[in-house]
Amino acid sequence: MDREQVQKALDELKKLPKRKFCQSYDLIINLKNVDLKVNPIEAIAILPSSKGTQVKIAAFVDQELIEQSNQFCDLTIKENEFPKYSDKKTSKKLAEEYDYFISQANLMPRVAAAFGKILGTRGKMPNPKMGCVVPANANLEMLTKKLRSTVRLSARKALNLQCLAGKENQQDDEIISNVLAIYNAVAKQVPQDETQNIKNACLKLTMSKPVKI
Protein backbone atom coordinates (compact mmCIF):
# COMPACT_ATOMS: atom_id res chain seq x y z
CA MET A 1 0.00 0.00 0.00
CA ASP A 2 1.28 3.48 -0.83
CA ARG A 3 0.19 7.11 -0.43
CA GLU A 4 -1.22 7.29 -3.95
CA GLN A 5 -3.58 4.34 -3.33
CA VAL A 6 -4.89 5.87 -0.11
CA GLN A 7 -5.35 9.26 -1.80
CA LYS A 8 -7.42 7.62 -4.54
CA ALA A 9 -9.75 6.06 -1.94
CA LEU A 10 -10.03 9.42 -0.14
CA ASP A 11 -10.93 11.14 -3.40
CA GLU A 12 -13.72 8.62 -4.00
CA LEU A 13 -15.15 9.21 -0.53
CA LYS A 14 -15.01 13.00 -0.98
CA LYS A 15 -17.38 12.70 -3.98
CA LEU A 16 -20.15 11.41 -1.71
CA PRO A 17 -22.91 13.76 -0.43
CA LYS A 18 -21.92 15.72 2.66
CA ARG A 19 -23.59 14.90 5.98
CA LYS A 20 -24.65 17.40 8.61
CA PHE A 21 -21.88 16.28 10.97
CA CYS A 22 -18.16 15.64 10.75
CA GLN A 23 -17.75 12.00 9.82
CA SER A 24 -14.89 9.70 10.80
CA TYR A 25 -12.59 7.83 8.45
CA ASP A 26 -12.37 4.16 9.41
CA LEU A 27 -9.74 1.79 8.07
CA ILE A 28 -10.80 -1.84 7.60
CA ILE A 29 -8.17 -4.52 7.02
CA ASN A 30 -9.46 -7.91 5.89
CA LEU A 31 -7.25 -10.92 6.55
CA LYS A 32 -6.85 -14.28 4.82
CA ASN A 33 -5.08 -17.61 5.49
CA VAL A 34 -4.87 -16.88 9.22
CA ASP A 35 -6.02 -19.33 11.91
CA LEU A 36 -6.94 -16.91 14.66
CA LYS A 37 -7.06 -19.71 17.25
CA VAL A 38 -3.38 -20.34 16.57
CA ASN A 39 -2.35 -16.78 15.60
CA PRO A 40 -4.63 -14.12 17.08
CA ILE A 41 -3.60 -10.78 15.60
CA GLU A 42 -2.65 -7.95 17.97
CA ALA A 43 -1.17 -4.78 16.52
CA ILE A 44 -0.23 -1.45 18.08
CA ALA A 45 0.26 1.57 15.83
CA ILE A 46 1.66 4.97 16.83
CA LEU A 47 -0.07 7.52 14.62
CA PRO A 48 1.89 10.47 13.19
CA SER A 49 -1.24 12.67 13.26
CA SER A 50 -4.25 13.10 15.51
CA LYS A 51 -7.26 10.79 15.18
CA GLY A 52 -9.44 13.85 15.56
CA THR A 53 -11.07 12.60 18.76
CA GLN A 54 -10.25 12.94 22.45
CA VAL A 55 -8.43 9.96 23.97
CA LYS A 56 -9.22 9.55 27.67
CA ILE A 57 -6.75 7.94 30.07
CA ALA A 58 -7.32 6.72 33.63
CA ALA A 59 -4.55 5.74 36.05
CA PHE A 60 -4.43 3.48 39.11
CA VAL A 61 -1.62 5.01 41.15
CA ASP A 62 0.00 5.06 44.55
CA GLN A 63 1.31 8.11 46.41
CA GLU A 64 4.45 8.44 44.23
CA LEU A 65 2.53 9.12 41.01
CA ILE A 66 -0.60 10.94 42.19
CA GLU A 67 0.72 14.40 41.30
CA GLN A 68 1.76 13.37 37.77
CA SER A 69 -1.48 11.47 37.23
CA ASN A 70 -3.55 14.47 38.24
CA GLN A 71 -1.60 16.60 35.77
CA PHE A 72 -1.43 14.32 32.73
CA CYS A 73 -4.29 11.78 33.01
CA ASP A 74 -8.02 12.37 32.78
CA LEU A 75 -8.82 10.36 35.92
CA THR A 76 -6.74 9.32 38.93
CA ILE A 77 -7.92 6.32 40.99
CA LYS A 78 -6.11 5.68 44.27
CA GLU A 79 -6.21 2.28 45.96
CA ASN A 80 -8.54 3.46 48.71
CA GLU A 81 -10.99 4.53 45.98
CA PHE A 82 -11.26 1.06 44.39
CA PRO A 83 -14.43 0.20 46.38
CA LYS A 84 -16.24 3.15 44.69
CA TYR A 85 -16.16 1.10 41.47
CA SER A 86 -17.19 -2.23 43.01
CA ASP A 87 -20.70 -2.34 41.57
CA LYS A 88 -21.08 -3.55 38.00
CA LYS A 89 -22.81 -0.44 36.66
CA THR A 90 -20.10 1.96 37.88
CA SER A 91 -17.22 -0.21 36.67
CA LYS A 92 -18.87 -0.68 33.25
CA LYS A 93 -19.26 3.08 32.91
CA LEU A 94 -15.57 3.49 33.76
CA ALA A 95 -14.57 0.95 31.09
CA GLU A 96 -16.76 2.61 28.47
CA GLU A 97 -15.65 6.17 29.23
CA TYR A 98 -11.85 5.67 29.19
CA ASP A 99 -9.73 4.43 26.30
CA TYR A 100 -6.56 3.41 28.14
CA PHE A 101 -5.71 2.46 31.72
CA ILE A 102 -2.34 2.85 33.40
CA SER A 103 -1.37 1.08 36.62
CA GLN A 104 1.53 1.50 38.99
CA ALA A 105 3.21 -1.93 39.03
CA ASN A 106 2.84 -2.55 42.76
CA LEU A 107 -0.94 -2.08 42.45
CA MET A 108 -1.47 -4.50 39.54
CA PRO A 109 -2.57 -7.52 41.65
CA ARG A 110 -5.24 -5.38 43.35
CA VAL A 111 -6.24 -3.76 40.04
CA ALA A 112 -6.65 -7.23 38.50
CA ALA A 113 -8.79 -8.38 41.42
CA ALA A 114 -10.98 -5.27 41.48
CA PHE A 115 -11.27 -4.43 37.77
CA GLY A 116 -10.12 -7.52 35.86
CA LYS A 117 -13.57 -8.85 34.99
CA ILE A 118 -14.82 -5.62 33.45
CA LEU A 119 -11.61 -4.26 31.89
CA GLY A 120 -10.30 -7.66 30.83
CA THR A 121 -13.32 -8.60 28.73
CA ARG A 122 -12.99 -5.27 26.89
CA GLY A 123 -9.24 -5.58 26.31
CA LYS A 124 -8.61 -2.53 28.50
CA MET A 125 -6.53 -3.90 31.38
CA PRO A 126 -3.25 -1.96 31.80
CA ASN A 127 -1.09 -3.43 29.05
CA PRO A 128 2.64 -3.96 29.74
CA LYS A 129 3.36 -4.15 25.97
CA MET A 130 2.06 -0.60 25.63
CA GLY A 131 4.03 0.57 28.66
CA CYS A 132 0.91 0.93 30.80
CA VAL A 133 2.26 -0.95 33.85
CA VAL A 134 4.72 1.52 35.29
CA PRO A 135 7.27 1.84 38.12
CA ALA A 136 6.91 4.42 40.87
CA ASN A 137 9.38 6.74 39.12
CA ALA A 138 7.63 6.65 35.70
CA ASN A 139 7.31 9.67 33.42
CA LEU A 140 3.55 9.88 32.87
CA GLU A 141 3.80 12.93 30.63
CA MET A 142 5.71 10.96 27.96
CA LEU A 143 3.50 7.88 28.35
CA THR A 144 0.19 9.71 28.08
CA LYS A 145 1.44 11.66 25.05
CA LYS A 146 2.26 8.35 23.34
CA LEU A 147 -1.05 6.74 24.30
CA ARG A 148 -3.05 9.63 22.85
CA SER A 149 -1.41 8.82 19.50
CA THR A 150 -1.79 5.05 19.81
CA VAL A 151 -4.25 2.71 18.10
CA ARG A 152 -4.62 -0.89 19.23
CA LEU A 153 -6.13 -3.45 16.86
CA SER A 154 -7.18 -6.99 17.65
CA ALA A 155 -8.52 -9.90 15.58
CA ARG A 156 -9.47 -12.91 17.68
CA LYS A 157 -12.72 -14.17 16.14
CA ALA A 158 -13.31 -12.51 12.76
CA LEU A 159 -10.78 -12.08 9.96
CA ASN A 160 -10.91 -8.30 9.93
CA LEU A 161 -9.67 -5.33 11.88
CA GLN A 162 -11.24 -1.89 11.97
CA CYS A 163 -10.22 1.35 13.62
CA LEU A 164 -10.52 5.12 13.43
CA ALA A 165 -7.92 6.79 11.20
CA GLY A 166 -9.08 10.41 11.47
CA LYS A 167 -11.91 12.85 10.80
CA GLU A 168 -13.32 14.56 7.70
CA ASN A 169 -12.08 17.97 8.83
CA GLN A 170 -8.42 16.87 8.83
CA GLN A 171 -5.95 17.33 5.99
CA ASP A 172 -5.59 14.48 3.49
CA ASP A 173 -1.91 14.09 4.37
CA GLU A 174 -2.80 13.45 8.01
CA ILE A 175 -5.34 10.76 7.12
CA ILE A 176 -2.97 9.11 4.63
CA SER A 177 -0.09 9.03 7.13
CA ASN A 178 -2.34 7.49 9.79
CA VAL A 179 -3.73 4.86 7.39
CA LEU A 180 -0.23 3.81 6.35
CA ALA A 181 0.98 3.64 9.97
CA ILE A 182 -1.94 1.38 10.92
CA TYR A 183 -1.61 -0.84 7.86
CA ASN A 184 2.14 -1.27 8.32
CA ALA A 185 1.70 -2.15 12.01
CA VAL A 186 -0.77 -4.92 11.07
CA ALA A 187 1.45 -6.15 8.22
CA LYS A 188 4.27 -6.71 10.74
CA GLN A 189 2.05 -8.86 12.97
CA VAL A 190 0.57 -11.33 10.48
CA PRO A 191 2.13 -14.82 10.63
CA GLN A 192 3.57 -14.84 7.07
CA ASP A 193 3.52 -11.53 5.18
CA GLU A 194 1.02 -9.03 3.80
CA THR A 195 0.72 -10.77 0.41
CA GLN A 196 -0.16 -14.07 2.11
CA ASN A 197 -2.25 -12.79 5.02
CA ILE A 198 -3.87 -9.47 4.05
CA LYS A 199 -6.77 -9.89 1.64
CA ASN A 200 -7.45 -6.18 1.15
CA ALA A 201 -7.88 -2.86 2.93
CA CYS A 202 -10.78 -0.43 2.69
CA LEU A 203 -11.48 3.09 3.83
CA LYS A 204 -14.95 4.30 4.77
CA LEU A 205 -16.74 7.26 6.24
CA THR A 206 -19.11 6.85 9.17
CA MET A 207 -22.17 6.72 6.89
CA SER A 208 -20.62 5.30 3.71
CA LYS A 209 -19.85 1.93 2.24
CA PRO A 210 -16.18 0.85 2.23
CA VAL A 211 -13.97 1.88 -0.69
CA LYS A 212 -11.08 -0.45 -1.53
CA ILE A 213 -7.62 1.04 -1.26
C-alpha positions, 0 to 999 in steps of 0.5 A: 500500500502506498500514499497514492492508493490511499489518496485515490480512496479518499478522493472517491469518498469525498465525492459522496454527499456531505452529511450534517456532521463531521464523519470519521474515516475508518480503516478496515483490514481484511485478513486471509489464510490466518487461523486466529485460534493459533495466531490471534492478531494484535497490533499497536500503531503509533499515529503520526497525526491526531485521530481527531477525537479525544483519547481519555486515560485513567490511572491506578496510582500510589502516592508516588505518582498521584501528582503526575497522574492528576496533571497528565491523566483524565482520571486518577484512581487511588487504591482506597478509591477502588471500592467506589467502582465495586458495583457492575454499573459503575465499573462498566461506565468506567470501562466505556468512558476511558480508552486506556488504563495505566497502573503503577506496578505494585498495584497491579494484583489489586487492580486485576482483582478489582477491575479484571472482569470488566476491563479484561473482557474489553481488552482494557486492562493496563497493558505492559506491551504498551508501557501501561504498567509503570514503576513508581518513578515513571514519566507519565507525561511521555506515556500519556502523550504516546497513548493519545497517539496510539491505536490498538487493533485486535482480531481474535474471532473474525478475519478483519480489523477496523479502527478510526484513522481520522476525521473529515475535517483533517488534511488528506496528508494526516489521514494518509499518514495514519492509514499507512501507519496502521496498515504497516503495524498490522502487516508486521504482525501477520504470521507470514507476510502481507501478500499471504495474510492481508486480503485487502484494505478499505477506507470508509466514512461513518455513513458510507460503504467501504472503498477499496484502497 
